Amino acid sequence: MDNSALLAIGSTLLCGVLAVAGIHTYTAGRSQRAALVERLAITGPRPLGRHRRFAGLDRRLRKTTLGKKIQLRLSATGLDLTAGEFLVYVLGGVAALWLIAASVLAPFFGPVAGLVAVWSGVAFLNWQRQKRIEAFINQLPDLSRILANATAAGLALRTALSMAAEELEAPAGEELATVANHLSVGRSIDDALGELAERLPSRELVVLVTTLVLSNRAGGTVVGSLRNLTETLEERKETRREVRTMLSEVNATAYTIPLLGLGAMIMLNSVTPGSMARMTSNPLGQIIVLVAIGLYAAGFIAMRRFGKIDV
């Protein structure tokens, strides 16, 4: 099979994976929109969902350690995905990138592209989780304000958390609804809020949870503490936004440099067809390529470290 056939197969497979992912995103959005419309219409809760794909694979995968880890990561991202669906999408991406890299560059780059696809899947989950944490942090001032107003009106902390779950949008509303469900089945406030802090780790949430837990144990009022905490969270929110804006160029550079290296290899192979295949057919050439990829990876990690400042 020649390179053009491999390229066609890989491109078709990659387009299929992207099309399935797009359809999944579209159906999930429609389900969320229908749930929101029904909630605004106050017609009573009714479970809405979509048809789950690869249900048999998902059931078998959940019994394994890998499946449990994948499901745990997915639960922290808020994605409407099962472990089986995510695994199939990642494997499809691995196969597509493997074929494309092997046809465009050389067969040696196929396994490297497959590893990059696996890393991209894991990085996607971490990015979605961090994105959800950032969205939750941005809602913490509103959450603290609602809790302060509810407790000032004489409501219990459990009732205040349930009210906040109804008032706030996702992700805070979904996470607080989970906390309220745990409280309704007899879980303690300490355990329910502690699990919330573990799912979405952040300094701001830890401070809020600690304030609520200590006030609940001491039996004192939390109104003054929550009002002061609201002002502090607003200031930290603005500081985080400024820091993120200042570091955006560093983060963009971290992704641009590896792409320039990939573009250079593709251009070299286009100018001199087969040059990558001849170079990687020699053990010395393979070692040089691996060292170069390692250096690019080290540079990417170093720049991401420099562009990550905890505020």
Buried (B, 14 or more C-beta within 10 A) or exposed (E): EEBEEBBBBBBEBBEEBBEBBEEBEEBBEEBEEEBEEBEEEEEEEEEEEEEEBBEEBBEEBBEEEEBEEBBEBBEBBBBBBBBBBBBBBBBBBBBBBBBBBBBBBBBBBBEBBBBBBBEBBEEBBEEBBBEBBBBBBBBBBBBBBBBBBBBBEEBEBBBBBBBBBEBBEBBBBBBBBBBBEBBEEEBEBBEBBBBBBEBBEBEBBEBBBEBBBEBBEEEEEBBEBBBEBBEBBBEBBEEBEEEBEEBEEBBEBBEEEBEEBBEEBEEEBEEEEEBBBEBBEEEEBBEEBEEEBEEBEEBBEEBEEEBEEEE
